Amino acid sequence: QVQLVESGGGSVQPGGSLRLSCAASGSIFRIYAMGWYRQAPGKQRELVARITRGGSTNYADSVKGRFTISRDDAKNTLYLQMNSLKPEDTAVYYCNSAVGAPFDWGQGTQVTVSS
């Protein structure tokens, strides 16, 4: 059973940066495309960044040019570098498989962007 633990969230002012981490309990990144998702209050969970097994990345239009997804296979850790944060980026952020059935969802990490 794969376990995913997200961390790195916090409260920042608009224009600030955060780096999120997702630690996986096994070596899954070479098997599965992985993604970062977010869920804002009253909204559905959405995929904002995706990285394939081969390392190709793509992003939702709302974060393109500001967010960067990466991974460290040796550490079984997925990252999301978030720059130029906006209030509309406020949400709980999760990592999970980007294809097929998801693994059990972790607790997520809260990101709040406010002045």
C-alpha positions as CSV (number, residue, x, y, z in Angstrom):
1,Q,0.0,0.0,0.0
2,V,1.5,3.3,-1.1
3,Q,1.5,6.1,1.4
4,L,1.9,9.7,0.3
5,V,2.9,12.5,2.8
6,E,2.8,16.1,1.7
7,S,4.6,18.9,3.5
8,G,5.9,22.4,2.9
9,G,2.7,24.4,2.9
10,G,2.2,27.7,4.8
11,S,1.0,31.2,4.7
12,V,2.6,33.7,2.3
13,Q,1.9,37.1,0.8
14,P,1.0,37.5,-2.8
15,G,4.2,37.2,-4.9
16,G,5.8,34.9,-2.5
17,S,7.2,31.4,-3.0
18,L,6.8,28.0,-1.4
19,R,8.2,24.5,-2.1
20,L,6.0,21.6,-1.5
21,S,7.3,18.0,-1.0
22,C,5.6,14.7,-1.3
23,A,7.3,11.7,0.2
24,A,6.2,8.3,-1.1
25,S,6.6,5.0,0.8
26,G,7.9,3.2,-2.3
27,S,9.8,3.6,-5.6
28,I,6.7,4.5,-7.6
29,F,7.9,7.5,-9.6
30,R,9.5,5.4,-12.3
31,I,6.3,3.4,-12.6
32,Y,3.6,6.0,-12.5
33,A,3.1,9.5,-13.8
34,M,2.6,11.7,-10.8
35,G,0.8,14.9,-10.2
36,W,0.1,17.7,-7.8
37,Y,-3.5,18.4,-7.2
38,R,-5.2,21.2,-5.2
39,Q,-8.6,21.7,-3.7
40,A,-9.9,25.1,-2.7
41,P,-12.9,25.5,-0.4
42,G,-16.1,24.7,-2.2
43,K,-14.3,23.6,-5.4
44,Q,-13.5,20.3,-6.9
45,R,-10.0,18.9,-6.7
46,E,-8.0,19.8,-9.8
47,L,-4.7,18.6,-11.3
48,V,-2.3,21.5,-11.6
49,A,1.0,19.8,-12.5
50,R,2.0,16.5,-13.9
51,I,5.3,14.7,-14.5
52,T,5.6,11.5,-16.6
53,R,7.8,8.5,-15.9
54,G,10.2,9.9,-18.5
55,G,10.3,13.3,-16.8
56,S,8.1,15.3,-19.2
57,T,6.0,17.9,-17.4
58,N,2.8,19.8,-18.1
59,Y,0.8,22.3,-16.2
60,A,-2.7,23.8,-15.8
61,D,-2.9,27.1,-17.6
62,S,-3.6,28.8,-14.2
63,V,-0.1,27.9,-12.9
64,K,2.0,27.7,-16.1
65,G,5.1,29.7,-15.8
66,R,4.9,30.0,-12.1
67,F,4.9,26.4,-10.8
68,T,7.6,23.7,-11.4
69,I,7.1,20.0,-10.7
70,S,10.1,17.8,-10.2
71,R,11.1,14.6,-8.5
72,D,14.0,12.9,-6.8
73,D,13.8,9.2,-7.5
74,A,16.5,8.3,-5.1
75,K,14.6,10.0,-2.3
76,N,11.1,8.9,-3.5
77,T,10.1,12.5,-3.2
78,L,8.0,14.7,-5.5
79,Y,8.3,18.5,-5.4
80,L,6.3,21.5,-6.4
81,Q,8.1,24.8,-6.6
82,M,5.5,27.6,-6.5
83,N,6.6,31.1,-7.4
84,S,4.6,34.4,-7.8
85,L,1.8,33.0,-5.7
86,K,-1.6,34.6,-6.0
87,P,-4.6,34.6,-3.6
88,E,-6.4,32.2,-6.0
89,D,-3.6,29.6,-5.3
90,T,-5.0,29.2,-1.8
91,A,-6.0,25.5,-1.4
92,V,-5.0,22.2,0.1
93,Y,-2.4,20.6,-2.1
94,Y,-2.0,16.9,-2.6
95,C,0.2,14.6,-4.6
96,N,-1.0,11.4,-6.3
97,S,-0.9,9.3,-9.4
98,A,-1.7,11.3,-12.5
99,V,-3.1,8.3,-14.4
100,G,-5.5,5.5,-13.6
101,A,-6.9,4.9,-10.1
102,P,-5.4,7.1,-7.5
103,F,-3.5,5.8,-4.4
104,D,-5.1,6.6,-1.0
105,W,-5.0,10.4,-0.6
106,G,-2.6,11.9,1.9
107,Q,-3.6,14.6,4.3
108,G,-2.4,17.3,2.0
109,T,-0.7,20.5,2.9
110,Q,-2.4,23.9,3.2
111,V,-1.2,26.8,1.2
112,T,-2.7,30.2,2.0
113,V,-1.8,33.3,0.0
114,S,-3.0,36.5,1.5
115,S,-1.9,40.0,2.3
